[in-house]
Amino acid sequence: MNKLKTIGVSALCGTLAAVSAHAGEMTVSGSANVTYMTQEKATTGGPLGIHTGLTFSGSGELDNGNAVGFNIFHDDQNTFSSADVSIDVAGIGTFSVDQGGGTGLDRLDDKTPTAWEEPYDAGLGSNIVTATGVGASTDIELAISGDMLPEGLAAYISYAPEAGAGAVNDKATGGGDSGLGRGYDIVLEHSGLADGLNVFGGISKIDDERGNDRSQRVLGFSFAAGPVTFGAQHLKDELGSNTVDYYDNMAFGVSFLVNDNLSLSYGEHDSETATEAASKVELKTSSLQAAYTMGGATFRVARSKVDNANYSTAANNDYDVSLVGMALAF
């Protein structure tokens, strides 16, 4: 009896080892950022901050040669931030199921060139509304194979059965009904039209069971000429709700590569919102930044400004921010 048990366990271990080897491999990467921030015209607490991140990535191959993979992101002090599972189908493209990883129109929230962060994200806390589409929820995306497209063109199609759903565990459904129904995004990026030029655009449609459906449109470009890169983009986000009729965003940025280690940038990202009663508020953000790389570390500084944060004209929503940071990658 004992001998039979030993044989069975040995055989099982051999099978598991073979499956593990066939499944592929796991890698881990991470980052750490330390910042010191001061904010004028505001009462603030401790200025020192730390941000950490870990990415677990797995890859493998099916018997038919199709590649499979997944990523799990642990951001800062969150137990779970986002994840995706993908399978590459030859001749068609890569299908992925994503939870909060920036798919669909969300990848176009702000593609203007910077030395560090988007103008609205350099320590401002402006709560500006940018392009999200279905990429802000759990969605299925197809990145169409380059073999099916003209050279330099990338195309993505994303679909969410419920655009308001957050991260959902397997064998489960989302939380309460948000009122948002299914939605889809289509995104195109083309880098083959001219040297140094990249153009991009996308649309998003989301059903809203409470009223008007949500529609977003993004169009933009970036152009690199020597050490200088300039970019601009426009977003129109139409909600038609009782509280917000639309968001109309315009962003631009310019970066300058002084040498292989030092880069400078300036950018603005402004957003106008209006209610059905025609009451309009414009939220303005701007940021001057510099970044210097020294081996495995990057040192950064930013001087940023926001007017009408949170889409409010109250005096305490206009302020300046100074930010110093060091980033490590491993």
LINRADA-V386977 format. One record per backbone hydrogen bond with DSSP energy under -1.0 kcal/mol. NH is the residue of the N-H (numbers start at 1). CO is the residue of the C=O. E is the energy in kcal/mol with one decimal. If there is no record, write none. Layout:
nh = (NH;NH)
co = (CO;CO)
e = (E;E)
This chain:
nh = (5;6;7;8;9;10;11;12;13;14;15;16;17;18;19;20;21;22;23;25;27;29;31;32;33;34;35;36;37;38;40;49;51;53;54;55;56;57;58;59;60;62;65;68;69;70;71;72;73;74;76;78;81;82;83;84;85;86;87;88;89;92;93;94;95;96;97;98;99;100;106;107;108;109;121;123;135;137;139;140;141;142;143;144;145;148;149;153;154;156;157;158;159;160;163;165;181;183;184;185;186;187;188;189;190;191;197;198;199;200;201;202;203;204;205;206;207;209;211;214;215;216;217;218;219;220;221;222;223;224;225;228;229;230;231;232;233;234;235;236;237;238;239;240;241;245;246;247;248;249;250;251;252;253;254;255;256;257;258;259;263;264;265;266;267;268;269;270;271;272;273;274;275;278;281;283;284;286;287;288;289;290;291;292;293;294;297;298;299;300;301;302;303;304;305;306;307;309;310;311;312;317;318;319;321;322;323;324;325;326;327;328;330)
co = (1;2;3;4;5;6;7;8;9;10;11;12;13;14;15;16;17;18;19;59;57;55;53;328;51;326;49;324;47;322;320;35;33;31;74;29;72;27;70;25;68;66;62;60;86;58;84;56;82;54;52;75;73;73;99;71;97;69;95;67;93;89;89;143;87;141;85;139;83;137;103;104;105;106;118;121;132;134;98;159;96;157;94;155;92;145;146;150;189;187;142;185;140;183;181;162;207;160;205;158;203;156;201;154;199;152;194;222;190;220;188;218;186;216;184;214;182;179;208;206;238;204;236;202;234;200;232;198;230;196;228;225;255;223;253;221;251;219;249;217;247;215;245;245;244;274;274;237;272;235;270;233;268;231;266;229;264;227;262;262;291;256;289;254;287;252;285;250;283;248;281;246;279;275;273;271;307;305;267;303;265;301;263;299;261;297;294;327;292;325;290;323;288;321;286;319;284;317;126;308;309;314;315;306;304;38;302;36;300;34;298;32;30)
e = (-2.0;-2.1;-2.2;-2.5;-2.5;-2.4;-2.5;-2.2;-2.6;-2.2;-2.0;-2.6;-2.3;-1.9;-2.3;-2.5;-2.2;-2.0;-2.0;-1.6;-2.7;-2.2;-2.1;-2.3;-3.2;-2.5;-2.5;-2.7;-1.9;-2.3;-2.3;-2.3;-2.8;-2.2;-2.3;-3.0;-2.6;-2.8;-2.6;-1.9;-2.3;-2.9;-1.9;-2.0;-2.2;-2.0;-2.2;-2.3;-3.2;-2.9;-4.0;-2.1;-2.1;-1.3;-1.1;-2.1;-2.0;-3.3;-2.5;-3.4;-3.1;-2.2;-2.3;-2.2;-2.6;-2.4;-2.6;-2.8;-2.9;-1.0;-1.4;-1.5;-2.2;-1.3;-2.0;-1.2;-1.1;-1.8;-2.0;-3.1;-2.9;-2.8;-2.7;-1.9;-2.6;-1.7;-1.2;-2.0;-3.1;-2.5;-2.1;-2.4;-2.7;-2.5;-3.1;-1.9;-3.3;-2.1;-2.2;-2.1;-2.1;-2.4;-2.9;-2.4;-2.9;-2.4;-1.8;-2.7;-2.5;-2.4;-2.3;-2.2;-2.0;-2.2;-2.3;-2.5;-2.7;-2.9;-1.3;-2.4;-2.3;-2.1;-1.8;-2.5;-2.0;-2.6;-2.5;-2.2;-3.2;-2.3;-3.1;-1.7;-2.2;-2.6;-2.5;-2.0;-2.3;-2.6;-2.2;-2.2;-3.0;-3.3;-1.8;-2.2;-2.2;-3.5;-1.2;-2.5;-2.7;-2.3;-2.2;-2.5;-2.3;-2.4;-2.4;-2.6;-3.0;-2.5;-1.3;-1.5;-2.3;-2.5;-2.2;-2.2;-1.9;-2.6;-1.8;-2.6;-2.9;-2.4;-2.7;-1.4;-1.4;-2.2;-2.1;-3.4;-2.1;-2.0;-2.2;-2.5;-2.7;-2.2;-2.4;-3.0;-2.0;-3.3;-1.6;-2.2;-3.2;-2.9;-2.3;-2.4;-2.6;-2.8;-2.5;-2.3;-2.6;-2.5;-2.8;-1.5;-1.4;-2.0;-1.5;-1.9;-2.8;-2.6;-2.7;-2.1;-2.9;-2.4;-2.7;-2.9;-2.6)
